[in-house]
Amino acid sequence: MLRRKLRFTLSAAVSFGVLMLILLGNTPSIGTQYQEAPRIIASVHVDGHERFFTVYNNNTTGLPQPLLIVLGQSGMSGQGMANLTEFHAQEALQNFVVAYPQAIDFWNDGRVMNGFLPSGAPLDDVQYIERMIDYLAGIYTIDLSQVYLVGYRDGGRMAYHLACQRPQRFKRVAVVGALMWEYIDNACQTSVVSPLDMLIAISSQSEDYPLAGGQYESIFDGSRSFVFYSLDQSVDRWLTRNHCQAEANQRIGTATINTSCTNGVTVASYVYPGGENAWVSPNRPNESGLNLTQLVTQFLVGDSDWMNQPIVAPDHMPRNDVLYIPNSYDGSRAVPLVVMLHPSPLNGAEFAYISDMNRIAEREGFIALYPEALYRHWYYDRGYEFGAETENHDDTQYITTLVTLMRSQLNISDVYLAGMSSGGFMTQRLICETQGMFQAAAVIGATAFPGLDEICHEKDSVPLLMIHGTNDSDVPWAGLPAPEMSPYDYLTYPVQDTLALWAAHNGCTTTFKLEHIPASSPETHIERYEFDECDQKLVFYAVVGGGHAWLGVPGRLPSHFSGNVNTDLHASELIWDFFTSS
């Protein structure tokens, strides 16, 4: 390794950014929790893949039991969805077997075949769920006429797909945080019809699913777009499929209920206040008083009072997060938590996909948490005149609250932080504003921004890993100059100035050790810089010829967005190795 001296200059620094049911009579009280049911992690094999699911069962009578299947957002593990929703801890479901399956990267609701994602061998998630039901029926006494399905966000899209393709399998379905997509509906038109109850619960404000519907422009193929239906259209599809009389719709508050359907089934919708289709419950920061787990539970068990929830208008928008708890976790020992901040315009599930961090978490036994920014943008520039209008969106307080909540719910040891692009800018702010919360951090595709030096002034440092591509067109290596009349030289600072700031902050000298990583990736190579004599370690990877990409994970972002993706190293592997060695 060579030792060289760096000459850095730093200009000032800081910028960038869930109805019925007038159905069946008396039901048990809802909303009370009972002692958590015994949990097992089980698996089935499908298409050469071992597919895991988390199962809770509190019934030891041997009598036939209903089964509830809960599909979480893509990127969530079964235990992650269990942590968020806690259906297994609802008193009204104490005789149920509750299963939380998990996707591999994403739920295949037909999206691969329809070109929603890059081509590849699609996983058969319908077969996976069917094999899981058969497996559970083999070890428990399952009443197969009483199988219920809940889906959240991407899991909601999969729930629609399952309700279309295997309707005879399910008695009632509840979808939270997702509307119908045209490609799911098209496949639905040719499938067997078997009436089932359907609830669609959606938030009143959402970037992903506005109530009026819309379309998604493919980021991989600009000539393609995908339509998702409005709430009314989504409900109409299930009214038609269940042979309901549309004129029989009843409106009760923000709920719409129709009980005129074949075999007496119900189709219902519910609009809850707030945005981003967060699963609002006591298990997350919650100012509205709504408990979606309770609402859905009441719908599933036939409590006609399900839509009467004590709701107040929240002062702050509810937030989403994607939680991956590895299958090895049983709470008996403390494990690390890695907090991952997504780039804009991605969300937490998409970041889990492009970073491949869940694979590392499963192998190494740590928990990965992907908080989600409002409107998919982190307000790292809050409080500065160049920043976006942020109202009361304090992302530092949000992350602090969420990490504190995770510590109260899970057995966590060290907490680490990593972010890309907008999430990388926010990472830099957080390590200075949340003293002692994070034991190390990693920043990918982000530099210093106006105000960062002020935010970090006289704050304790943490070990820091940075990765940046020299051909990054989103956050340029040479910086993004500020417009004329701005009091700042840059909106995003040059990499060289950024390293100068962090070298000084971490107490490093201006010398470093340089290592050339053996190169086999076309058009790119990597140089590793480790700064000398630091109070807290500072390591930088320059991806020469690399773009705005997650190192080592090609093909998960379109090339016009990511540029060249080097595969000599894997960013998530580097990050975990750095965290564990710091």
C-alpha positions in Angstrom: 0.0 0.0 0.0 1.2 3.5 -0.8 1.2 6.4 1.6 0.4 9.8 0.1 -0.5 13.2 1.4 -3.9 14.7 0.5 -4.4 18.3 0.1 -7.9 19.3 0.9 -9.8 22.5 0.9 -13.2 23.1 2.4 -15.4 26.0 1.6 -18.2 26.7 4.1 -20.4 23.3 4.1 -24.2 22.3 3.9 -27.5 21.4 1.5 -29.5 18.6 -0.1 -32.7 16.0 0.7 -55.7 0.6 6.2 -67.2 -2.2 6.5 -68.5 -5.1 7.1 -70.0 -6.2 8.1 -73.3 -6.3 9.0 -72.3 -10.0 9.0 -72.5 -12.7 11.5 -73.6 -12.0 15.0 -71.7 -12.1 18.3 -68.0 -12.0 18.3 -65.3 -11.9 21.0 -64.0 -8.6 22.2 -61.3 -7.2 19.9 -58.2 -5.2 20.6 -57.1 -6.9 23.8 -53.9 -8.7 23.7 -53.1 -12.0 25.4 -49.9 -13.8 26.2 -47.9 -14.2 22.9 -48.4 -17.5 21.3 -45.5 -20.0 20.8 -43.5 -19.2 17.7 -41.8 -21.5 15.2 -39.8 -20.8 12.0 -40.7 -23.3 9.3 -40.0 -23.6 5.6 -41.1 -25.3 2.4 -39.1 -25.8 -0.9 -40.4 -24.2 -4.1 -38.5 -23.9 -7.3 -35.3 -24.9 -5.6 -35.6 -22.2 -3.0 -36.2 -22.7 0.7 -39.1 -20.4 1.6 -39.4 -19.5 5.3 -42.4 -18.4 7.3 -43.0 -17.5 10.9 -45.9 -19.3 12.7 -47.7 -18.6 16.0 -50.2 -21.0 17.6 -51.6 -20.7 21.1 -54.2 -23.5 20.7 -53.3 -26.9 22.2 -56.9 -28.4 22.2 -56.3 -30.3 18.9 -59.7 -29.0 17.6 -59.9 -27.6 14.1 -58.4 -24.1 13.8 -58.8 -21.2 11.5 -55.6 -20.1 9.7 -54.6 -16.4 9.1 -51.9 -15.7 6.6 -50.3 -12.2 6.8 -48.3 -11.0 3.8 -45.9 -8.1 4.6 -44.3 -5.5 2.4 -41.5 -6.7 0.1 -38.3 -6.6 2.0 -39.9 -7.5 5.4 -39.3 -10.9 7.0 -42.1 -12.9 8.6 -40.9 -11.8 12.0 -40.7 -8.2 10.8 -44.4 -8.2 9.8 -45.2 -10.0 13.1 -43.5 -7.2 15.0 -45.4 -4.5 13.1 -48.9 -6.0 13.2 -49.0 -8.5 16.1 -52.1 -10.4 14.8 -50.9 -13.4 16.8 -51.3 -11.4 20.0 -55.0 -10.4 19.4 -57.4 -12.0 21.8 -60.1 -12.5 19.1 -57.5 -14.6 17.2 -56.3 -16.7 20.0 -57.6 -19.9 18.4 -56.1 -19.1 15.1 -52.8 -20.4 13.6 -51.2 -17.2 12.4 -48.5 -17.4 9.6 -46.3 -14.7 8.4 -44.6 -15.7 5.1 -41.8 -13.7 3.5 -40.9 -12.8 0.0 -37.6 -13.3 -1.7 -36.8 -9.7 -2.7 -40.4 -9.0 -3.8 -43.8 -10.7 -4.1 -44.3 -12.0 -7.6 -47.9 -11.0 -8.2 -47.3 -11.3 -12.0 -45.1 -8.3 -12.2 -42.1 -10.0 -13.7 -44.1 -11.6 -16.5 -45.7 -8.2 -17.2 -42.4 -6.4 -17.4 -42.8 -4.5 -14.2 -39.3 -5.6 -13.2 -36.3 -6.8 -15.2 -36.6 -10.1 -16.9 -35.6 -13.2 -14.9 -36.9 -16.5 -13.7 -40.0 -15.5 -11.6 -40.6 -17.2 -8.3 -43.9 -18.9 -8.0 -45.3 -17.3 -4.9 -48.8 -18.7 -5.5 -47.3 -22.2 -5.2 -45.3 -21.1 -2.2 -48.4 -20.0 -0.3 -50.3 -23.1 -1.3 -47.5 -25.3 -0.1 -47.3 -23.4 3.2 -51.0 -23.9 3.8 -50.7 -27.7 3.0 -47.6 -27.9 5.3 -49.5 -26.2 8.2 -52.5 -28.4 7.6 -50.2 -31.4 8.1 -48.8 -30.3 11.5 -51.9 -28.5 12.9 -55.6 -29.4 12.6 -56.5 -26.6 10.2 -60.1 -25.9 9.1 -59.4 -25.3 5.5 -62.8 -23.6 5.1 -61.5 -20.9 7.5 -58.4 -19.6 5.8 -58.0 -15.8 6.0 -55.6 -13.6 4.1 -54.2 -10.2 4.9 -51.8 -8.3 2.7 -49.9 -5.0 3.3 -48.6 -2.8 0.5 -46.7 -5.2 -1.9 -48.1 -8.0 0.2 -51.5 -6.5 -0.6 -50.9 -6.7 -4.3 -50.0 -10.4 -3.8 -53.2 -10.8 -1.7 -55.2 -9.5 -4.7 -53.4 -11.9 -7.0 -54.0 -14.9 -4.6 -57.7 -13.9 -4.2 -58.0 -14.0 -8.0 -55.9 -17.1 -8.7 -57.0 -19.3 -5.7 -60.2 -17.7 -4.4 -61.5 -21.1 -3.2 -58.6 -21.2 -0.7 -59.8 -18.1 1.2 -62.8 -17.1 3.2 -62.0 -13.4 3.7 -59.2 -11.1 2.4 -58.1 -7.8 3.7 -55.7 -5.6 1.8 -54.1 -2.6 3.5 -52.2 0.1 1.6 -52.6 -1.1 -2.0 -55.0 -0.7 -4.8 -55.6 -3.0 -7.8 -53.2 -3.0 -10.7 -54.5 -3.5 -14.2 -52.1 -6.4 -14.9 -53.4 -8.2 -11.8 -57.0 -7.5 -12.9 -56.3 -8.8 -16.4 -55.1 -12.1 -15.0 -58.1 -12.1 -12.7 -60.6 -12.0 -15.6 -59.6 -15.5 -16.7 -59.5 -17.2 -13.3 -62.0 -19.3 -11.4 -64.6 -17.2 -9.5 -65.4 -18.2 -5.9 -67.0 -15.5 -3.8 -65.0 -14.2 -0.9 -65.2 -11.2 1.5 -62.9 -8.4 0.6 -61.8 -5.3 2.5 -59.6 -2.6 1.0 -58.1 -0.2 3.5 -56.2 2.8 2.2 -54.8 6.0 3.6 -56.3 9.3 2.5 -53.0 10.7 1.2 -50.3 8.6 -0.4 -47.6 9.2 -2.9 -47.8 5.6 -4.1 -51.6 5.1 -4.2 -53.6 8.3 -4.6 -57.3 7.5 -4.2 -58.0 8.6 -7.8 -55.6 6.0 -9.2 -52.8 6.6 -11.6 -50.0 5.0 -13.5 -46.4 4.1 -12.9 -43.9 4.8 -15.6 -41.3 2.0 -15.8 -37.9 3.1 -14.8 -36.4 0.2 -16.9 -38.3 0.9 -20.1 -39.5 4.5 -20.6 -42.0 3.3 -23.3 -44.0 1.3 -20.8 -46.4 2.3 -18.1 -48.5 0.4 -15.6 -52.0 1.5 -14.5 -53.3 1.1 -10.9 -57.0 1.6 -10.3 -58.7 4.2 -8.2 -60.2 3.1 -4.9 -63.7 3.1 -6.5 -62.5 1.1 -9.5 -60.7 -1.4 -7.2 -63.9 -1.9 -5.2 -65.9 -2.2 -8.4 -63.7 -5.0 -9.6 -64.6 -7.1 -6.5 -68.3 -6.1 -6.6 -68.4 -7.4 -10.2 -66.4 -10.5 -9.3 -68.6 -11.3 -6.3 -71.8 -10.5 -8.3 -72.9 -7.7 -6.0 -75.4 -4.9 -6.7 -73.4 -1.8 -7.0 -76.4 0.4 -6.0 -76.5 -1.5 -2.7 -73.4 0.3 -1.4 -73.7 1.8 2.0 -71.5 4.7 3.2 -70.7 4.9 6.9 -68.2 7.6 7.6 -65.2 6.9 5.4 -66.3 3.2 4.9 -68.2 1.8 2.0 -70.0 -1.6 2.6 -71.9 -3.8 0.2 -73.6 -7.0 1.5 -75.7 -7.8 -1.6 -73.2 -10.2 -3.1 -73.3 -13.9 -4.0 -73.4 -16.2 -1.0 -73.8 -13.2 1.3 -70.2 -12.1 1.1 -69.2 -8.5 1.7 -67.1 -6.1 -0.2 -65.9 -3.1 1.8 -63.5 -0.2 1.7 -62.1 2.1 4.4 -60.2 5.3 4.1 -58.1 6.2 7.1 -56.5 9.6 7.7 -52.9 10.3 7.1 -50.4 9.5 4.4 -48.0 7.0 3.0 -50.3 4.0 3.8 -48.4 3.3 7.0 -49.7 0.4 9.1 -51.0 2.6 11.9 -50.9 0.7 15.3 -49.6 1.0 18.8 -46.4 -0.7 17.6 -45.2 2.4 15.8 -45.4 6.1 16.4 -49.1 6.8 16.3 -50.9 10.1 16.9 -54.3 9.2 15.3 -55.4 6.6 17.8 -56.2 4.2 14.9 -55.2 0.5 15.2 -55.3 -1.2 11.8 -54.5 -4.6 13.4 -57.7 -4.2 15.5 -59.8 -3.0 12.6 -58.7 -5.8 10.3 -59.1 -8.4 13.0 -62.7 -7.2 13.6 -63.4 -7.5 9.9 -62.0 -11.0 9.7 -63.9 -12.4 12.7 -67.2 -10.7 11.5 -67.5 -8.0 14.1 -69.9 -5.4 12.5 -68.4 -2.6 14.6 -65.0 -2.9 12.8 -65.1 0.5 11.2 -65.8 2.4 14.4 -62.3 3.4 15.3 -61.4 6.3 17.7 -59.5 8.5 15.2 -58.2 12.0 15.6 -56.4 14.0 12.9 -52.7 13.4 13.5 -50.3 16.4 13.8 -47.6 14.4 12.1 -47.9 12.1 9.1 -47.7 8.3 10.0 -44.5 6.8 8.8 -43.6 3.4 7.2 -40.7 1.2 7.8 -39.6 -2.1 6.5 -38.2 -4.4 9.2 -36.1 -7.5 8.4 -35.6 -9.8 11.5 -33.5 -12.8 10.6 -34.9 -16.3 11.1 -32.2 -17.0 13.6 -33.5 -14.3 16.0 -35.3 -15.6 19.1 -34.7 -12.7 21.4 -32.5 -14.7 23.7 -29.4 -12.7 22.9 -28.8 -9.1 21.7 -28.1 -8.7 18.0 -27.0 -5.6 16.1 -29.4 -3.3 14.3 -28.5 -1.8 10.9 -30.6 1.2 10.0 -30.7 1.8 6.2 -31.8 5.1 4.7 -33.1 4.8 1.2 -32.2 7.1 -1.7 -34.8 9.3 -3.4 -37.1 8.4 -5.1 -37.0 4.8 -3.8 -38.7 3.6 -0.6 -37.6 1.2 2.1 -38.6 -2.0 0.3 -36.9 -0.9 -2.9 -33.8 -0.1 -1.1 -33.8 -3.5 0.6 -33.9 -4.9 -3.0 -31.2 -2.9 -4.6 -28.8 -3.1 -1.6 -29.2 -6.9 -1.1 -28.6 -6.1 2.6 -31.3 -8.6 3.8 -29.2 -11.5 2.5 -26.3 -10.3 4.6 -28.6 -9.8 7.6 -30.0 -13.4 7.3 -26.5 -14.9 7.1 -25.0 -12.8 9.8 -27.9 -12.7 12.2 -28.5 -8.9 12.5 -31.7 -6.9 12.1 -32.1 -4.5 9.2 -34.5 -1.6 9.4 -35.5 0.5 6.5 -37.3 3.7 7.7 -39.2 5.6 5.0 -39.0 9.3 4.4 -42.2 11.3 3.7 -42.8 11.7 0.0 -39.6 9.5 -0.5 -37.3 12.4 0.4 -35.2 12.9 3.5 -35.3 16.4 4.8 -31.6 16.6 5.7 -31.6 20.2 4.8 -34.3 21.2 7.3 -33.6 24.5 9.0 -31.5 26.0 6.2 -32.7 28.7 3.8 -31.8 26.6 0.7 -33.8 23.6 2.1 -37.1 22.3 0.9 -40.3 23.5 2.7 -40.3 20.9 5.5 -43.1 22.1 7.8 -42.8 20.0 10.9 -41.1 17.0 9.2 -38.2 16.4 11.6 -36.5 13.3 10.3 -33.9 13.3 13.1 -36.7 13.0 15.6 -38.4 10.3 13.6 -35.3 8.1 13.3 -34.5 8.7 17.0 -38.0 7.7 18.0 -38.0 4.6 15.8 -34.6 3.4 17.0 -35.7 3.9 20.6 -38.9 1.9 19.8 -36.9 -0.9 18.3 -34.8 -1.1 21.4 -37.9 -1.4 23.5 -39.3 -4.2 21.3 -36.3 -6.2 20.3 -33.1 -7.4 22.0 -30.6 -5.0 20.3 -26.9 -4.5 20.9 -25.1 -2.0 18.7 -26.9 0.2 16.2 -25.3 1.2 12.9 -26.5 3.6 10.2 -26.1 3.6 6.4 -27.6 5.6 3.6 -27.4 6.2 -0.1 -27.8 9.5 -1.9 -30.6 11.5 -0.1 -30.3 8.8 2.7 -26.5 9.4 2.7 -27.0 13.1 3.2 -29.4 12.3 6.1 -26.9 9.8 7.5 -24.3 12.5 7.8 -26.7 14.8 9.7 -27.9 12.0 12.0 -24.4 10.9 13.2 -23.8 14.5 14.4 -27.3 15.2 15.8 -27.9 11.8 17.6 -24.8 11.6 19.7 -24.1 8.1 20.9 -27.0 6.4 19.1 -25.0 4.9 16.2 -21.7 3.1 16.7 -20.6 3.5 13.1 -22.0 4.8 9.8 -21.7 4.4 6.0 -22.4 6.9 3.3 -22.8 5.8 -0.4 -23.3 8.3 -3.2 -23.5 11.4 -1.1 -21.2 14.2 -0.1 -21.2 17.1 2.3 -23.9 19.8 1.9 -24.2 23.4 3.1 -24.6 23.5 6.9 -23.1 20.1 7.6 -20.0 21.6 9.2 -22.2 23.7 11.5 -24.4 20.8 12.4 -21.3 18.7 13.3 -19.3 21.4 15.0 -17.9 20.1 18.3 -19.9 16.9 18.0 -18.4 13.4 18.8 -17.3 11.5 15.8 -18.0 7.8 14.8 -16.2 5.4 12.4 -17.3 6.4 8.9 -17.1 4.5 5.6 -17.8 6.4 2.4 -18.2 5.1 -1.2 -18.5 7.3 -4.3 -18.3 6.8 -8.1 -16.2 9.2 -10.1 -18.9 9.2 -12.8 -21.8 9.8 -10.5 -24.2 12.1 -12.4 -26.7 12.5 -9.6 -24.2 13.6 -6.9 -21.2 14.7 -9.0 -17.7 13.9 -7.8 -16.7 17.5 -8.5 -19.7 18.9 -6.6 -23.0 20.5 -7.7 -22.5 24.3 -7.8 -25.1 26.4 -6.2 -27.1 28.8 -8.4 -26.2 32.5 -8.6 -27.2 34.6 -5.7 -26.8 31.7 -3.4 -24.8 32.3 -0.2 -23.1 28.9 -0.8 -20.6 27.7 -3.3 -22.2 24.3 -3.7 -25.4 22.5 -3.1 -23.5 19.2 -2.9 -19.8 19.6 -2.1 -17.0 18.0 -4.0 -15.8 14.6 -2.8 -12.4 16.1 -2.0 -13.9 18.8 0.3 -16.2 16.2 1.9 -13.3 14.0 2.8 -11.5 17.0 4.2 -14.5 17.8 6.5 -14.7 14.2 7.8 -11.0 13.8 8.1 -10.9 16.9 10.3 -14.0 15.8 12.3 -12.7 12.3 12.9 -9.3 13.6 14.0 -7.3 12.1 11.1 -4.2 13.4 9.6 -4.1 14.4 5.9 -2.2 11.2 5.0 -3.7 7.9 4.0 -3.0 4.4 2.9 -4.0 3.7 -0.7 -4.9 0.1 -1.9 -5.8 -0.8 -5.4 -8.5 -3.4 -5.4 -7.9 -6.2 -8.0 -10.1 -5.3 -11.0 -12.2 -7.6 -13.1 -15.3 -5.4 -13.6 -15.5 -3.7 -17.0 -14.9 0.0 -17.3 -14.4 0.5 -13.6 -11.9 -0.2 -10.8 -11.7 0.6 -7.1 -9.3 2.5 -4.9 -9.4 2.2 -1.1 -8.2 5.0 1.1 -7.8 4.6 4.8 -6.9 7.8 6.7 -4.1 7.8 9.2 -4.0 8.4 13.0 -7.8 9.0 13.3 -9.7 9.3 16.5 -12.4 7.4 14.7 -11.7 5.4 11.6 -12.4 7.0 8.2 -12.3 4.8 5.1 -13.2 5.9 1.5 -13.7 3.7 -1.6 -13.4 5.6 -4.9 -15.2 3.7 -7.7 -13.3 5.0 -10.7 -15.7 5.0 -13.7 -18.6 4.1 -11.4 -21.9 5.8 -11.3 -24.7 6.5 -8.8 -25.0 2.8 -7.9 -24.8 0.2 -5.1 -21.5 -1.4 -5.5 -21.7 -5.1 -6.4 -25.4 -5.3 -7.1 -26.0 -4.9 -10.9 -29.2 -5.0 -12.8 -31.5 -3.8 -10.0 -31.6 -0.2 -11.2 -31.8 0.9 -14.8 -28.4 1.7 -16.3 -29.4 5.3 -17.2 -29.9 5.9 -13.5 -27.1 3.9 -12.0 -24.4 4.2 -14.6 -21.6 1.7 -14.4 -21.9 -0.8 -11.5 -18.7 -2.3 -10.3 -18.9 -5.9 -9.1 -15.4 -6.4 -7.7 -16.7 -5.6 -4.3 -20.2 -5.7 -2.7 -21.2 -2.5 -0.8 -23.3 -4.3 1.8 -20.5 -6.8 2.5 -18.1 -3.9 2.9 -20.5 -2.0 5.2 -21.1 -5.0 7.5 -17.3 -5.8 7.6 -16.6 -2.2 8.5 -19.2 -2.0 11.2 -18.0 -5.2 12.9 -14.4 -4.1 12.8 -15.0 -0.6 14.1 
